[in-house]
Amino acid sequence: MTKTAVVTGCSSGIGAAVTDYLLAQGWHVIGLSRRAPDISDPQFTSLPVDLSDREDTARVIEELGAVDALVHAAGVLRVGPIEHIDAESAAAMWRLHVDAASQLMQGILPNMFDGGRVVLVGSRVAKGLAGRSQYAASKAALGGLARSVAAEMVARRITVNIVSPGATRTPMLDDPNRAGEAPKTPPMGRFIEPSEIASTVGFLLSDGACSITGQDIVVCAGGSL
């Protein structure tokens, strides 16, 4: 029987790579994004939604039936030292990374099939980095959220994990909102490819990862060493 995954941020970057990976593995993917993705596959369903809007997110959750997996890959980056980062930017990151993840799980988990999977895309920056205080705070919060929900879902064999990439070759690298804050190349000498993150997410959704839950998997090309 074909499994169904909900993937946020499916129109670009890591979300698009995860969508491509799962479609290649035979999954049915329901993609959530503001911009229509350039994906043509009979196993792909696109649902437009602004995840920064709670009412719009609630609307799209009502359209979902029972699914096997949720991958929350949508993200936004705003940078700057603590004395310059504005409250609106901080709130936007918290809403998309943490509040939207919580709202999606609240709406999807009650109907998720037992043995289902949740993967939240975090960041190695969650450990802290100059100029990234509010971004780091929102990604760090995913740790407490994921482990708590994992503990609540363990009796249903639903796993909840985080995949935390280092500098990855996505449109976020060229985001004008990070002007003056150039990304650092990892020690391996290259940026991580979105397909590598997708493969890690795919493993956590596979049968071989059924006993892994409440964990944060860091994919950093040596950046944590």
JONOR-V58209 format. One record per pair of residues at least 4 apart in sequence whose ideal C-beta (glycine too) atoms are under 8 Angstrom apart, sorted by sequence separation. I is the first residue (numbers start at 1). J is the second residue. D is the distance in Angstrom with one decimal. If there is no record, write none. Layout:
i | j | d
I | J | D
I | J | D
This chain:
i | j | d
9 | 13 | 6.6
11 | 15 | 6.9
12 | 16 | 5.2
13 | 17 | 7.1
14 | 18 | 6.2
15 | 19 | 6.4
16 | 20 | 6.4
17 | 21 | 6.3
18 | 22 | 6.3
19 | 23 | 6.2
20 | 24 | 6.3
21 | 25 | 6.5
23 | 27 | 6.4
33 | 37 | 5.9
40 | 44 | 7.7
53 | 57 | 6.4
54 | 58 | 6.3
55 | 59 | 6.5
56 | 60 | 6.7
57 | 61 | 6.4
58 | 62 | 6.8
59 | 63 | 7.3
60 | 64 | 7.1
80 | 84 | 4.3
81 | 85 | 7.1
85 | 89 | 5.8
86 | 90 | 7.1
87 | 91 | 6.1
88 | 92 | 6.4
89 | 93 | 6.7
90 | 94 | 6.4
91 | 95 | 6.0
92 | 96 | 6.4
93 | 97 | 5.7
94 | 98 | 5.3
95 | 99 | 4.8
96 | 100 | 5.3
97 | 101 | 6.6
98 | 102 | 6.4
99 | 103 | 6.2
100 | 104 | 6.1
101 | 105 | 6.4
102 | 106 | 6.2
103 | 107 | 6.4
104 | 108 | 5.7
105 | 109 | 5.1
108 | 112 | 5.8
112 | 116 | 4.0
122 | 126 | 5.6
125 | 129 | 4.9
128 | 132 | 7.7
132 | 136 | 4.8
133 | 137 | 6.3
134 | 138 | 6.6
135 | 139 | 6.4
136 | 140 | 5.9
137 | 141 | 6.5
138 | 142 | 7.7
141 | 145 | 6.1
142 | 146 | 5.7
143 | 147 | 6.3
144 | 148 | 6.1
145 | 149 | 6.3
146 | 150 | 6.0
147 | 151 | 6.6
148 | 152 | 6.7
149 | 153 | 6.0
150 | 154 | 6.3
153 | 157 | 8.0
154 | 158 | 7.6
168 | 172 | 7.7
169 | 173 | 6.4
171 | 175 | 6.8
178 | 182 | 7.8
185 | 189 | 6.5
186 | 190 | 7.1
192 | 196 | 5.4
193 | 197 | 7.8
194 | 198 | 6.2
195 | 199 | 6.4
196 | 200 | 6.8
197 | 201 | 6.4
198 | 202 | 6.1
199 | 203 | 6.6
200 | 204 | 6.8
201 | 205 | 6.5
202 | 206 | 6.4
205 | 209 | 7.1
220 | 224 | 4.7
9 | 14 | 7.0
10 | 15 | 4.5
11 | 16 | 6.3
22 | 27 | 3.9
39 | 44 | 5.1
51 | 56 | 7.6
80 | 85 | 4.4
85 | 90 | 6.0
94 | 99 | 6.2
95 | 100 | 6.2
128 | 133 | 7.9
153 | 158 | 3.8
168 | 173 | 7.7
178 | 183 | 7.7
185 | 190 | 6.8
186 | 191 | 7.0
192 | 197 | 6.7
203 | 208 | 6.8
204 | 209 | 4.8
9 | 15 | 3.1
10 | 16 | 5.9
23 | 29 | 5.8
31 | 37 | 5.7
50 | 56 | 4.7
51 | 57 | 5.5
79 | 85 | 7.7
153 | 159 | 7.5
167 | 173 | 7.2
172 | 178 | 7.7
185 | 191 | 6.6
186 | 192 | 6.9
203 | 209 | 5.6
218 | 224 | 5.7
8 | 15 | 6.1
9 | 16 | 7.8
22 | 29 | 5.2
39 | 46 | 7.2
49 | 56 | 5.4
50 | 57 | 7.6
78 | 85 | 6.7
109 | 116 | 7.9
125 | 132 | 5.1
129 | 136 | 6.1
153 | 160 | 6.1
7 | 15 | 5.7
10 | 18 | 7.6
31 | 39 | 7.0
49 | 57 | 6.2
128 | 136 | 5.4
183 | 191 | 7.4
204 | 212 | 6.5
10 | 19 | 4.6
37 | 46 | 5.9
80 | 89 | 7.8
109 | 118 | 7.5
127 | 136 | 7.4
150 | 159 | 6.7
19 | 29 | 5.2
36 | 46 | 6.1
49 | 59 | 7.4
125 | 135 | 6.2
126 | 136 | 5.6
150 | 160 | 3.9
173 | 183 | 5.4
7 | 18 | 5.4
49 | 60 | 4.2
78 | 89 | 3.7
125 | 136 | 5.0
149 | 160 | 4.9
150 | 161 | 7.5
7 | 19 | 5.1
19 | 31 | 5.7
29 | 41 | 8.0
36 | 48 | 6.7
78 | 90 | 7.4
123 | 135 | 7.3
31 | 44 | 6.4
33 | 46 | 7.3
47 | 60 | 5.3
105 | 118 | 6.5
123 | 136 | 7.5
126 | 139 | 4.0
127 | 140 | 7.7
147 | 160 | 7.7
204 | 217 | 7.3
29 | 43 | 6.6
31 | 45 | 7.0
34 | 48 | 6.7
78 | 92 | 6.8
125 | 139 | 6.2
126 | 140 | 4.1
146 | 160 | 5.0
7 | 22 | 7.1
28 | 43 | 4.8
29 | 44 | 5.2
30 | 45 | 4.8
31 | 46 | 5.0
32 | 47 | 5.5
33 | 48 | 7.0
34 | 49 | 7.1
78 | 93 | 6.1
146 | 161 | 6.6
15 | 31 | 7.6
23 | 39 | 7.7
27 | 43 | 6.9
28 | 44 | 7.7
29 | 45 | 7.2
30 | 46 | 8.0
31 | 47 | 7.0
33 | 49 | 7.3
34 | 50 | 5.4
47 | 63 | 6.3
76 | 92 | 5.9
77 | 93 | 7.5
123 | 139 | 4.3
126 | 142 | 7.3
146 | 162 | 5.2
167 | 183 | 4.6
5 | 22 | 5.5
26 | 43 | 7.6
28 | 45 | 7.4
30 | 47 | 6.2
32 | 49 | 5.0
34 | 51 | 7.8
76 | 93 | 5.7
122 | 139 | 4.9
126 | 143 | 6.9
167 | 184 | 6.3
200 | 217 | 6.0
15 | 33 | 7.0
19 | 37 | 7.2
23 | 41 | 5.2
167 | 185 | 6.9
173 | 191 | 7.1
10 | 29 | 7.3
20 | 39 | 7.7
32 | 51 | 6.8
101 | 120 | 5.6
143 | 162 | 6.7
167 | 186 | 5.8
200 | 219 | 5.6
11 | 31 | 7.4
19 | 39 | 6.4
23 | 43 | 5.6
76 | 96 | 5.3
122 | 142 | 5.0
142 | 162 | 5.6
166 | 186 | 5.3
10 | 31 | 3.2
16 | 37 | 6.5
23 | 44 | 6.1
75 | 96 | 6.6
76 | 97 | 7.7
122 | 143 | 7.4
5 | 27 | 5.3
7 | 29 | 5.6
10 | 32 | 6.6
11 | 33 | 4.0
74 | 96 | 6.0
75 | 97 | 6.4
120 | 142 | 5.2
169 | 191 | 4.3
197 | 219 | 5.9
3 | 26 | 8.0
4 | 27 | 6.9
5 | 28 | 7.5
6 | 29 | 7.9
7 | 30 | 7.3
8 | 31 | 7.9
9 | 32 | 7.6
10 | 33 | 5.0
11 | 34 | 7.5
12 | 35 | 7.6
16 | 39 | 7.7
51 | 74 | 5.6
168 | 191 | 6.2
169 | 192 | 6.8
196 | 219 | 6.3
2 | 26 | 6.5
3 | 27 | 5.4
4 | 28 | 4.5
5 | 29 | 5.4
6 | 30 | 4.9
7 | 31 | 5.4
8 | 32 | 4.6
9 | 33 | 6.0
11 | 35 | 4.5
167 | 191 | 5.2
168 | 192 | 4.4
169 | 193 | 5.7
170 | 194 | 5.9
2 | 27 | 6.9
3 | 28 | 7.0
4 | 29 | 7.5
5 | 30 | 7.2
7 | 32 | 7.1
8 | 33 | 7.0
11 | 36 | 6.9
12 | 37 | 7.8
19 | 44 | 7.0
120 | 145 | 7.6
139 | 164 | 7.4
167 | 192 | 6.5
168 | 193 | 7.2
169 | 194 | 6.6
2 | 28 | 5.1
4 | 30 | 6.6
6 | 32 | 6.5
11 | 37 | 4.1
74 | 100 | 7.1
120 | 146 | 5.7
166 | 192 | 5.8
168 | 194 | 6.0
10 | 37 | 5.1
11 | 38 | 7.7
165 | 192 | 5.7
192 | 219 | 6.2
32 | 60 | 6.3
72 | 100 | 7.2
118 | 146 | 7.7
192 | 220 | 7.5
10 | 39 | 7.3
72 | 101 | 4.9
168 | 197 | 6.3
192 | 221 | 5.3
191 | 221 | 7.7
118 | 149 | 7.2
190 | 221 | 6.9
72 | 104 | 6.2
165 | 197 | 5.1
188 | 221 | 4.0
30 | 64 | 6.7
70 | 104 | 6.2
163 | 197 | 6.1
186 | 220 | 6.2
187 | 221 | 6.7
188 | 222 | 5.0
70 | 105 | 6.9
118 | 153 | 7.8
186 | 221 | 3.5
187 | 222 | 3.6
10 | 46 | 7.4
186 | 222 | 5.5
187 | 223 | 6.4
30 | 67 | 7.2
163 | 200 | 5.2
186 | 223 | 4.5
70 | 108 | 5.4
126 | 164 | 6.3
163 | 201 | 5.6
187 | 225 | 6.4
70 | 109 | 8.0
184 | 223 | 7.8
52 | 92 | 6.4
94 | 134 | 7.6
98 | 138 | 5.5
109 | 149 | 7.5
116 | 156 | 7.9
118 | 158 | 6.9
120 | 160 | 7.6
122 | 162 | 4.3
124 | 164 | 5.2
2 | 43 | 7.3
33 | 74 | 7.2
67 | 108 | 6.5
93 | 134 | 5.7
97 | 138 | 4.1
101 | 142 | 6.7
115 | 156 | 7.5
117 | 158 | 7.0
118 | 159 | 7.0
119 | 160 | 8.0
120 | 161 | 7.5
121 | 162 | 7.5
122 | 163 | 6.7
123 | 164 | 5.4
124 | 165 | 6.7
163 | 204 | 7.0
27 | 69 | 7.9
32 | 74 | 7.5
61 | 103 | 7.5
70 | 112 | 7.4
93 | 135 | 5.6
96 | 138 | 8.0
97 | 139 | 6.1
114 | 156 | 4.7
115 | 157 | 4.6
116 | 158 | 4.7
117 | 159 | 5.3
118 | 160 | 4.4
119 | 161 | 5.6
120 | 162 | 5.0
121 | 163 | 5.7
122 | 164 | 3.9
123 | 165 | 6.5
124 | 166 | 4.6
8 | 51 | 6.3
52 | 95 | 5.3
57 | 100 | 6.2
61 | 104 | 6.9
64 | 107 | 7.5
94 | 137 | 7.6
98 | 141 | 4.8
102 | 145 | 6.3
114 | 157 | 5.7
115 | 158 | 6.8
116 | 159 | 7.9
117 | 160 | 8.0
118 | 161 | 7.3
119 | 162 | 7.3
120 | 163 | 7.7
121 | 164 | 7.8
122 | 165 | 8.0
161 | 204 | 5.2
51 | 95 | 8.0
52 | 96 | 5.7
64 | 108 | 6.4
67 | 111 | 7.5
68 | 112 | 7.2
90 | 134 | 4.0
94 | 138 | 4.9
97 | 141 | 7.5
98 | 142 | 6.5
101 | 145 | 6.5
105 | 149 | 5.9
109 | 153 | 6.6
114 | 158 | 6.8
117 | 161 | 7.9
119 | 163 | 5.9
121 | 165 | 7.2
51 | 96 | 5.9
54 | 99 | 7.6
58 | 103 | 7.3
62 | 107 | 8.0
66 | 111 | 4.6
67 | 112 | 6.0
68 | 113 | 5.4
89 | 134 | 6.7
93 | 138 | 4.5
97 | 142 | 6.6
159 | 204 | 7.2
57 | 103 | 5.5
61 | 107 | 3.6
65 | 111 | 6.9
66 | 112 | 6.6
67 | 113 | 7.3
70 | 116 | 7.8
72 | 118 | 7.8
75 | 121 | 6.6
112 | 158 | 6.1
57 | 104 | 7.1
61 | 108 | 6.7
64 | 111 | 7.6
66 | 113 | 5.8
68 | 115 | 7.9
69 | 116 | 5.9
70 | 117 | 7.5
71 | 118 | 7.8
72 | 119 | 7.4
90 | 137 | 7.9
94 | 141 | 7.7
98 | 145 | 6.6
52 | 100 | 7.3
68 | 116 | 5.1
69 | 117 | 4.3
70 | 118 | 4.8
71 | 119 | 4.8
72 | 120 | 4.9
73 | 121 | 4.5
85 | 133 | 6.6
90 | 138 | 8.0
51 | 100 | 4.4
54 | 103 | 6.5
58 | 107 | 7.2
67 | 116 | 7.1
68 | 117 | 7.0
69 | 118 | 7.1
70 | 119 | 7.5
72 | 121 | 6.4
81 | 130 | 7.4
85 | 134 | 5.3
109 | 158 | 6.9
69 | 119 | 7.4
71 | 121 | 7.4
81 | 131 | 5.8
131 | 181 | 5.3
159 | 209 | 7.0
80 | 131 | 6.1
82 | 133 | 5.0
159 | 210 | 7.0
161 | 212 | 6.2
79 | 131 | 5.1
81 | 133 | 7.8
161 | 213 | 6.3
164 | 216 | 5.6
166 | 218 | 7.6
18 | 71 | 5.4
51 | 104 | 8.0
79 | 132 | 6.0
157 | 210 | 7.1
159 | 212 | 6.2
160 | 213 | 6.0
161 | 214 | 7.0
162 | 215 | 7.2
163 | 216 | 8.0
164 | 217 | 6.8
166 | 219 | 6.7
159 | 213 | 3.8
160 | 214 | 6.5
161 | 215 | 5.1
162 | 216 | 4.3
163 | 217 | 5.1
164 | 218 | 4.8
165 | 219 | 5.1
166 | 220 | 3.5
167 | 221 | 7.7
18 | 73 | 5.8
105 | 160 | 7.9
159 | 214 | 8.0
161 | 216 | 7.3
162 | 217 | 6.9
164 | 219 | 7.0
165 | 220 | 7.2
166 | 221 | 5.7
15 | 71 | 7.6
78 | 134 | 6.8
79 | 135 | 6.9
161 | 217 | 6.6
163 | 219 | 6.5
164 | 220 | 7.7
167 | 223 | 7.1
78 | 135 | 6.7
166 | 223 | 4.1
6 | 64 | 6.4
15 | 73 | 3.7
77 | 135 | 5.7
166 | 224 | 7.5
14 | 73 | 4.8
15 | 74 | 6.2
154 | 213 | 6.4
13 | 73 | 7.4
153 | 213 | 7.8
6 | 67 | 5.5
14 | 75 | 7.8
5 | 67 | 6.6
13 | 75 | 7.8
4 | 67 | 4.6
5 | 68 | 6.3
6 | 69 | 7.1
8 | 71 | 7.1
9 | 72 | 7.8
10 | 73 | 7.6
150 | 213 | 4.6
151 | 214 | 6.9
4 | 68 | 5.5
5 | 69 | 3.9
6 | 70 | 4.9
7 | 71 | 4.7
8 | 72 | 5.0
9 | 73 | 4.3
150 | 214 | 3.7
3 | 68 | 4.1
4 | 69 | 7.5
5 | 70 | 7.1
6 | 71 | 7.1
8 | 73 | 5.7
9 | 74 | 3.3
3 | 69 | 6.9
5 | 71 | 6.1
7 | 73 | 6.3
8 | 74 | 4.1
9 | 75 | 6.5
147 | 214 | 4.5
146 | 214 | 6.5
146 | 216 | 7.5
143 | 216 | 6.0
121 | 197 | 7.4
121 | 201 | 7.7
119 | 201 | 5.1
119 | 204 | 5.2
119 | 205 | 6.8
117 | 204 | 6.4
89 | 177 | 8.0
117 | 205 | 4.8
8 | 100 | 7.6
117 | 209 | 7.8
122 | 216 | 6.4
124 | 218 | 5.7
77 | 172 | 5.3
115 | 210 | 7.1
8 | 104 | 7.3
124 | 220 | 4.9
75 | 172 | 7.1
127 | 224 | 8.0
6 | 104 | 7.6
77 | 175 | 5.8
79 | 177 | 6.8
78 | 177 | 5.5
79 | 178 | 4.7
124 | 223 | 5.9
77 | 177 | 6.6
124 | 224 | 6.3
77 | 178 | 6.1
80 | 181 | 7.7
6 | 108 | 6.6
79 | 181 | 4.4
14 | 121 | 5.8
9 | 121 | 8.0
73 | 201 | 8.0
71 | 201 | 5.9
71 | 205 | 7.7
69 | 205 | 5.3
14 | 165 | 7.0
14 | 168 | 6.6
13 | 168 | 7.6
14 | 170 | 6.2
13 | 170 | 3.5
12 | 170 | 7.0
13 | 171 | 5.8
12 | 171 | 5.5
13 | 172 | 6.5
21 | 195 | 7.1
20 | 195 | 7.9
17 | 193 | 7.9
17 | 194 | 3.6
21 | 198 | 3.9
25 | 202 | 6.5
16 | 194 | 7.1
17 | 195 | 5.2
20 | 198 | 7.0
21 | 199 | 6.6
18 | 197 | 7.4
14 | 194 | 5.0
17 | 197 | 6.5
18 | 198 | 4.6
21 | 201 | 7.3
22 | 202 | 6.7
13 | 194 | 5.9
17 | 198 | 4.0
21 | 202 | 5.1
14 | 197 | 5.0
18 | 201 | 5.2
22 | 205 | 7.5
14 | 198 | 6.9
18 | 202 | 7.5
5 | 205 | 6.9
